[in-house]
């Protein structure tokens, strides 16, 4: 089963920020990359993890502890 170890450090950052609800533009600003690059990372993450929806990204991030439950 694919997991966090299959993602690069940058992909993990994009995943965490996506799961926290930031838009591609906001993530791009935080990481100093373009929104299009953020979208590319996100689709690569989803391919690697076998996910189809953004909501699944959030569930995955929670499961692996990338998100702190508030």
C-alpha positions, 0 to 999 in steps of 0.5 A: 500500500502506498504511503507517506514514504513514497512522497518527496518532501515537497509533495508532503508539504503540498499534501499537508497544506492542501489538507489544511484547506489552502488553495493552489495560489496560497500554497504557491505563495507559501512555498515560492512556486507557481499555482500550476506547479502546486497542481502538478504536485497534487496530481502526482501525489494523487497518482502515487497514492491511488486517490481520485478526490481532494477529500481523499487527500485530506483523509490520507493526511489525517490517517498518516498524522500530517494534520493535527486534529483540532 
